[in-house]
Amino acid sequence: MKKINIILLLALGFLPFLGYCQPTTVLMSDGAVNTCNGVLFDTGGQGAAGYQNNENLTLTICPDVPGDIITIVFTNFALDQTNTATPPANNKDNLSIYDGNTAAAPTLGTYTGNQLQGVVVTATAANLTGCLTLVFNSNSSGTGVFAGTITCTTPCQPPTALFSSPTVPQNPQKICQGGTVNFDASGSTAQPTFTIVDYIFDYGDGVIDTLQTPFTSHAYANPGEFLTQLYIIDDNGCINMNSEIIKVWVSTTPIFNTDIPDPVICLGESSCLDGGANFSPVMYTPSPGSSLSGNAYLLGDTVGNSYPSTLNYSFFNPGQTLTNINDLKEICITLEHTYMGDMVIDITCPNGTNVVMHQQGGGGTDLGDPDIGTLVPGIGWDYCWSPTAINGTWEDNSTLGPTPSTMANSSAGQSLIPGTYESVNPLSALVGCPLNGTWTLNITDMWGGDDGSIFDFWIDLDTALYPSLTTFTPSIGSQGDSTYWTSTGVASSYITSITNDSNVICVTPTDTGTFNYTYNAIDNFGCSYDTTVSITVVPGPTVNAGNDTTVCSGSIVQLNAQPTNPGAVPCDYTIRMYDDFGDGWNGFEVEVIINGTSIGNFTFTTGSLDSAFFSVNNGDNIVINTVSGFYDIEVTFEIVDCAGNIIFSDGFNNTGAAPTIGNNVFNTIGSSPLLVYNYIWTPGAGLSNDTIANPTFSAIVTGTYVVEMWESNHQACSTFDTIVVTANPIALSPGINGDTTLCRTDAAFDMFNVLNGTPDIGGVWVDTLGNLISNMFDPAIDTSNTYWYFVGSGLCADTASVTILNPDSVLITNTTSDTTICINGTAFLYANPTGGSGVLSLIWDNALVGNGPHNTSPAIPTSYQVYAQDAVGCISATETINVTLFPEIVIDPIESDTVCSVAPSNTTTLTAIAVGGDGNGFTYQWHNGAGNPIGGDTNTISITPTTSPETFTVYVGDNCSTPKDTMTVDIYWYPEIQPLFSSNIIGDVCIPVDVTFTNSTNVANVQSIDWDFGDGNTSNVNPTTTHTYNSAGSYDVTLSITSRDGCIKNSTTNNLVTVYGFPKALFSYSPVNPNTNNTEITFTNLSIDNDTNYWSFTNGNPNNSMNIDPVVTFPSDTAGTYPVELIVANAAGCRDTTIGQFVKIDGVYLFYMPNSFSPDGDGLNETFRAYGDAIELTQYNIQIFNKWGELMFEANNLENGWNGTYKGKDVPNGVYIWKTRAKEKYTTIMHDNSGYLNLIR
């Protein structure tokens, strides 16, 4: 794997210059020492006298500054190497170092000989004591010496990165390719007493700047989305932990689909150019990538130091966690390091869950390809851990493991093969970790004398966990301010039209040559792009029809038109470019030279494949040169002609080696398709094909043939030429003239058989116009005429004629249309024959004799057929005339009716509805019971019956011969009944109300009754019914009575019942959220349909009121909730009352924090805490920190104060920082407060 390394050495600590101070002398025998400025000696002290035999000593060195950590630089380390134990036991003199204040702390290694000479040993960040514990053992034989300097360092308090301009809320920044973005990181801050020394700008396009100023600018050459990240380092070597990212969107280059019908036109033609730019979208996957950006970070040779690398996720959904370990594909690093047996590698997720993936196993097996003995990074290899791996841990696969999986490196060592391995601790422990936040990879070197570099760190998660991918597509407007055509010089004068949106122009050049037109597009990023197309105008082709010629009559002649200036069509050759690594060609180029002129060098800078095109004319000389780049072994390219054939290829995929470098690596002659021409010959009759260059025909007679030729799609530039073909007769016998008479229905026949005499065969037939025709005569198609038979050719040709009488077909051109008649009516049938020869006759079926016309009166629908025949027996096609009958007249039944009245004087109406007849209307005749005519010629009459029943009759006919239909009906008369009723409700009432209605009609002749209560409800209860009204309103009540004779009578009383609804009691008050500072409340009456109001206020002043909008004062000495009641009534006395309404008086939030306290045991001011009122006790937090940011105290109870101790011990007097977060009891408001406190004892 190829890596481009930029070395960035991060300071991991510093030795502060404190001014001159006499260092403390510390002997190995001192037991315990607190110092940040000392010199460590063995028991021999100064002067290098050395230690003694049989020593077993423990020394704990702690910082005298709280929060610092101890660092020892061994300036002298030479222990005796004598082993007095029996092998394999080993008791050489040795020094063990522990990361803490006891020998029970984690070990930082055991050393002998000169292993610690010049080595720096420091307490780790996980060591909260900052102490180192040394255990020295010497045996009984041989002594040595060791010494070192003791200093303290301050652990990192990370600075905060912040872009002041552009800011994160302004994302994204939209620019053009090559555009510049100015960055201002001056808002970044270091922790108190520290200063920012480095601003690292990772622009997201592979470029990283390390500057000492917060101001920079960067130009983005390529389209896409680029995430610019800011890292800052202070003078304590600490780097920021927060993520600050500016999105930069660089406009994509549009794909110009300029539609050119043909880039080459002839003089006089027009061409319309259609622009229309489409933009390719740039899709960006917002994976976090690496926190290291592929750079090399040196892992120094400091025992116990941890080197963290972080990934900061913020784009997952809030609260999203890792729920399935299978969603974690891999955790990977790119690393080189010697001696993996001294390394601890672990991963910590955002909630603090930690998993150790490698734990000091594997002995001397290396990682990657290390560069031993220098600070120059070696070559990093990719190593991953996966929850699905089953091939063992790093240690299992090391040279000492049960399943070695190693390979030789360039330093003569054995390195773990790159790949995916099992973790020491199960990765499944990460299930439940938040996805958003900081993921930290820690590498801890537990041994001196080795080093390495880390290049990259990434986490591969299932893509289903990621939010939608980021895409953007620049757009252009639809009008001429966004897209338009331009040209210069004479080319602009040839523009004849422009569309309203400026996308399409039409040009008509008036001279030959090449003319350029440029299509311009401006996208919504403000970026301008253009493409230029060329229109070449040529004079047009010329054609040669051939030389005039003379042939014998009847000879076959081959015409042959040829363009006098044939040409070829240019076409595009393709260069296909491939890169095996996927990062472009890295400087490799292909140069194309056509006819001695270079047309450009082709390459690409990103991705694994690309293509380019160049134009080739037929016969062009093509030469390929190549220019070497940095990684030619990755390169493959192909040259493809316009027919899709690969004519040359070179490179790794084809030969297994890098492509040939130099000039003239390939040389060939280009080919492109010849121009295609269209032809048309006139006259075309008799030619084998009048649309090809070389048709054939039989030259019966002399003729002139004109050819028109044009290039395909350019008929406006056609050219013409003429050829004369002279046909001489031949001395053969055509026979003697003949004639015949035919019918159009006769079969086709050979006209040769009509000739008389002994005609020679082989001649040709022509019509009177000289057109070649077939010898077959088809009476159905061909017409009466004289046809000529030619034999011979040239001057010896002879002819005979055949005269054919083929009269027009016998036709019936006009007949009676299909017709419909009335029953008993008459149909008039006729037919008109035409054509044929001689007298024409008509032949009818259905016993109709003679030509007609015929009158016929069929009793049922009947079809009549007729055909015509001429004097020679030719007949026409048969015609059919269909005669149908109108239907008979039918009267719909008329129901008997009843007339109800006080006396027999009321009228009723009778209506006759009929169907059938001729459809032109009906005639009506009405008769009463005595048989006398009544009414008139109408379908509806009014009658007054005088007897019961009385019979009426109607007769219905039409204005045709259709028989009439008859219908009779009986009419009855009965006396009418008068309804009477009453109700029990008088006056206005409230809903709901029950009303009783009583029918007081004479019931002697009542069959049934129906009540309509006016609200959509009905009843048929007789004589008394009760109905409940549930809605307000005035209601009309109707009683309908049906007599035993079927007579119905209604009686309605309007607005008989009036019902009122209830009012609605509603109110509001202000202020909406009153507190004890303001207890005067203004009530607003919002009631509906209220005429009177009565208020009641518990503990209010006043405690009741009949005002519409009263003002009331409630107690102000304490918070409380007070019931309020409103009773309203309308004019009808209907009432409504509010239920469960209260006024809530809140307390006022008060917060006070003292600035000092004295926990000295005198019973006064012993604890530090906040005081106040209206504070929500369940949502309160206080934190107290020392000046190094270390948390001294935290509580979630307002009454729980700090007593000035940390882990059971009194802390020193001084200034401490406090922070609180509290919620107001009666609102959702949160308060964040902070300040300083003085602890005084």
Buried (B, 14 or more C-beta within 10 A) or exposed (E): EEBEBEEBEBBBBEEBEEEEEEBBBBBBBBEEBBBBBBBBBBBBBEEBEBBEBEBEBBBBBBBEBEBBBBBBBBEBBBBBEBBBEEEEEEBBBBBBBBBBBEBEBBBBBBBBBBBBBBBBBBBBBEBBBBBBBBBBBBBEBBBBBBBBBBBBBBBBBBBBBBBEBBEEEEEBBBBBBEBEBEBBBBBBBBBEEBEBBBBBBBBBBEBBEBEEEBEBEBBBEBBBBBBBBBBBBBBBBBBBBBBBBBBBBBBBBBEBEBEBEBBBBBBBBBBBBBBBBEBEEBEBEBBBBBBBBBBBBBBBBBBBBBBBBBBBBEEBEEEEBBEEBEBBBBBBBBBBBBBBBBBBBBBBBBEEBEBBBBBBBBBBBBBBBBBBEEEEBBBBBBBBBBBEBEEBBBBBBBBEBEEBBBEEBEBEBBBBEBBBBBBBBEBBBBBEBBBBBBBBBBBBBBBBBBBBBBBBBBBEBEEEBBEEEBEBBBEBEEEBEBBBBBBEEEBEEBBEEBBEBBBBBBBBBEEEEEBEBBBBBBBBBEBEBBBEBEBBBBEBBEBBBBEEEBBBBBBEBEBEBBBEEEBBBBBEBBBBBBBBEEBBBBEBBBBBBBEEEEEEEBBBEBEBEBBBEBBBBBEBEBBBBBBBBEBBEBBBBBBBBBEEEEBBBBBBBBEEEBBEEEEEBBEBEBBBEEBEBBBBBBBEBBBEEBEBBEBBBBBBBBBEBEBBBBBEEBBEBBBEBEBEBBBBBBEBBBBEBBEBBBBBEBEEBEBBEBBEEEBBEEBBBBBEEBEBBEBEBEBEEBEEBEBBBBBBBBBBBBBBBBBBEBBBBBBBEEBBEEEBBBBEBEBEBBBEBBBBBEEBBBBBEBEBEEBBEBEBEBEEEBEBEBBBBBEBEBBBEEBEBEBBBBBBBEBEEBEEBBBBBEEBEEEBEBEBBBBBBBEEEBBBBBBBBEEEEBBEEEBEBEBBBEEBBBBBBBBBBBEBBBEBBEBEBBBBBBEBBEBEBEBEBEEBBBBEBEBEBBBEBEEEBBEEBBBBBBBEEEBEEBEEBEBEBEEBBEBBBBBBBBBEBEBBBEBEBEEBBBBBBBBEBBBEBEEEEBBBEEBEBEBEBEBEBBEEBBBBBBBBEEEEBEEEBBEBBBBBEEBBEBBBBBBBBBEBEBBBEBEEBEBBBBBBBEBEBEEEBBBEEEEEEBEBBBEBEBBBEEEBBBBBBBBBEEEBBEBEEBEEBBEBEBEEEEBEEEEBBBBBBBBBBBEEEEBEEEEEBBBEE
